[in-house]
Amino acid sequence: MAPALETGADALALLVELGVSPRLLRHHELVLEAAVELTDGLARRLGARFDAGEVQIGAALHDVGKLVHPGELSGPGHEHEEAGRALLIDARVPEHLARFCVTHASWDEPTLAIEDLLTALADKLWKGKRVAQLERRVIDHLAHQLELPSWRVFDVADAVFEAVAAGADDRLGRS
């Protein structure tokens, strides 16, 4: 039977069941925290439409493959991405949620949904990292969705991105 994944908290509980380390669990908790701030801010301040629950589940699961490749917890590597997707599929997590293990790192793919881009962005902003190209993709996607000029979306979205990034010192202190 597939696990019931309706919230980020459900996804964190799955990580515990899978046996992730406390360090990896903490990372997912902090990225989830950033994802909640990001999705809440964009929805409230712009009226942007996306599946915030899906973004939050993606944020809570995106690096689960580091359970299989623990060296990538403290060093570079991309083996955890497909390994995480496979691990979640084996745990009967639906593909549309398991995909975040791969898409959080391949955000430059042109066909990704806004949920994939927001998950990738939360994974950057939690630690205060601003990635202009990724932020531009999110802004362009939202401008198209909202039928607004990019500069209008930029003003609001950039303030949301900065607010999330501003909490990085606190989150890093808790990591």
N, C-alpha and C positions, 0 to 999 in steps of 0.2 A: 504494500500500500504506500502511495506517495505521501511524504510528509505534508502537513497542512502549513503552507507558507503564505500567510496573509499580511504579515508585518515584519519589520526589521527585527523585532524581538523574537519572532518565530524563527527567523534565519539564524540569529545568535544562538538560540536553543539547539538548533540542528548542529551548529559548529561544536557545541559542547558534547552532543551525542557522538559526533564523529571523532572526538578526542583531540581537538586542536590544543596547542599549548596555551598557557595563560597569556603569553606575549602576543601570539597571533590573535587570540580572542580580543585582547585589548585594542590591537590595531583596528580590527573590524568594528569594535564599539565606537572608536573615535572617528572613523570614516563615516559610520552611520550617523553620528552626531552632526558632523559637517553636512551630510546629505539632507538631514532634517532641516537644518538652518537654511540650506540652499533652496530646497524645494518650497519650504514655507515662505521664504522671502520673495522668490520669483512669482509664486502664485498670488500672494497677498499684494505685492507692489505693482505687478504687471498684469495680473489676471491671466498668466500663462497657463496653458492646459497641457498636462502630461500625467502619467500614472506615477504619482509620488510614491505610492506603496511599492511599485516595481523598482523605482530608483533606490529606495531605502533597502529593499531586499538585496538588490544588486550590490549596494555598498557594504552590506553585512556579509556577503558571501564572496566577493570578488577575488580575494587572495587565498581561498581555501586550498588551492593546489600547493601552497607552501607547506602543508601538512606532509605531502609526498616529497617535496623538494625543500627541506628545511634550510639548506645552505642559502637559499634565496631570501630568507628572512633578514639576513644581515649583509648579503652581497647581491650583485647584479645577476640577472638571469630571466629567461622567459619560459623555461620548462614548466613552471607552475601554472601557466595560463591554460593550456590544453589539458594538463593533468587535473586541474581543478574542475574544469567542465566535465571531464570523464568521471571523476569522483562523484560529482553531484548527480550525473545521469545514473550512475550505478546505485546511488542512494534514492533513486526514483524522483529526483527533482525535475520538474518539467524543463525541457530545452529552453523555453523562452525566459527562464530565470537562470539556468546554468550558463547561458551565453555570456553573462557579465564577466565571468572568469577570463574570457578571451577579449571581449570588446573594451574592457577598461584600459587595456594596453594598446588597442588598435583603433583608437578614437579618430585617427586620420582617414579611416575607410569612408568613402563618400556616401555609402548607403545606410549608415547607422541612424537609428531612431534617436529622438531627443532624450529618451530615458538612458540610452547607452552613453551619450555625451555628458549628461548630468552626473552619472555614476563616475565616469572618468574624471570629471571636474571635481567632484567631492573628494576623490582620492588624491588630488593635487592640493586643493585648498585646505584640507585638514591640517597640513603641516606648513601652511602659509605660502606654498609655491603657486605663483601666478604663471600661467602658460597662455600667452597672448593668442596663439593660433587656435587652441582649444576654446578659449573664451569667445573668440570671434565666431567660431562655428556655432556655438550655443546662441550667441546674439543674432546671427543671421537666421538661424532656424526659428527663433522666437519672433523676430521681425516679420518673417514670412507668415508665420502662423497668425500673428496678431494684426497683420496688414498695417504695420507701422514702419516709418523710416528707421533704418538701423541706428541712426544717431539718437533717436528718442529711446529706443530699447537699450542702447549702450549706457546712457546716463543712469538709468535705474538699475540695470543688471550689474554694471560695474560697481555700484554702491553695495549691492548684495554680495558680490564676489569679495569685495574688500572687507565687508563685515565678517564674513566667514573666515577669511584668511587672518583677520585681526585676532581671532581666538586661538591661533596656532601655538603661541607660547604656552598658554594654559593647557591645551591638548597635549603638546609635546612633553610638558611637565608631568602629565598623567600617563604617558605611554611607557 
